[in-house]
Amino acid sequence: MRDIDITNFSNMILIILWVILPKLYRIWKKKYIFYVYDIPLDVLPIFILSNGWMRFAIWIVIYTVFLIVMQLLSVKILSKKNNIT
């Protein structure tokens, strides 16, 4: 039976809490999601908690795809909000 490395699992949860949840909160509050100064603050925990270059590269790809999807979703939500008022 394989041992489960709890460090990788907890690091994944920390990355999600630190990086993804604040952006989801901004979308929920209908605020603009993309700020340039957020990128270094988001990449820093990914770099520290990823435990290796391969996982870092995978997390950067996931982060980039997440930002693109959230940006498109945010634009759609904000445009709908501006058309109503």
C-alpha positions in Angstrom: 0.0 0.0 0.0 1.3 3.4 -0.9 1.8 6.1 1.7 0.0 9.3 1.1 2.2 12.3 1.4 0.1 14.7 3.5 2.5 17.6 2.7 1.5 17.7 -1.0 -2.2 17.5 -0.2 -2.0 20.3 2.4 0.1 22.4 0.1 -2.5 22.0 -2.6 -5.2 23.1 -0.2 -3.1 26.1 0.9 -2.5 27.2 -2.7 -6.2 26.9 -3.5 -7.1 29.0 -0.4 -4.5 31.6 -1.0 -4.8 32.0 -4.7 -8.2 30.9 -6.0 -10.6 31.8 -3.2 -9.9 35.6 -3.2 -10.6 35.7 -6.9 -13.8 33.8 -6.6 -14.8 36.2 -3.8 -14.2 39.2 -6.1 -16.4 37.7 -8.8 -19.1 36.9 -6.2 -19.0 40.6 -5.1 -19.0 41.6 -8.8 -15.7 43.4 -8.6 -13.0 43.5 -11.2 -10.9 40.4 -10.8 -7.6 41.1 -12.6 -5.0 43.3 -10.9 -1.4 43.2 -12.1 0.0 43.4 -8.5 -1.9 40.2 -7.7 0.3 38.1 -10.0 3.5 38.1 -8.0 1.5 37.6 -4.8 -0.2 34.6 -6.3 2.9 33.1 -7.9 4.9 33.3 -4.6 2.8 30.7 -2.7 2.7 28.5 -5.8 6.5 28.7 -6.0 7.1 28.0 -2.3 4.4 25.3 -1.8 4.8 23.4 -5.0 7.7 21.1 -3.9 9.6 20.9 -7.2 9.9 22.4 -10.6 7.5 19.9 -12.3 4.7 20.7 -9.8 5.5 24.4 -10.1 5.1 24.2 -13.9 1.8 22.3 -13.5 0.5 24.8 -11.0 1.5 27.8 -13.2 -0.5 26.2 -16.1 -3.5 25.7 -13.9 -3.2 29.2 -12.6 -3.0 30.7 -16.1 -6.0 28.7 -17.3 -7.9 29.7 -14.2 -7.1 33.4 -14.7 -8.2 33.3 -18.3 -11.5 31.6 -17.4 -12.1 33.9 -14.5 -11.3 37.0 -16.6 -13.8 35.9 -19.2 -16.4 35.2 -16.6 -15.7 38.5 -14.8 -16.1 40.5 -18.0 -19.4 38.8 -18.7 -20.7 39.4 -15.2 -19.6 43.0 -15.1 -21.0 43.8 -18.5 -24.3 42.3 -17.4 -24.2 44.4 -14.3 -23.5 47.6 -16.3 -26.3 46.9 -18.7 -28.9 46.6 -15.9 -28.0 50.0 -14.3 
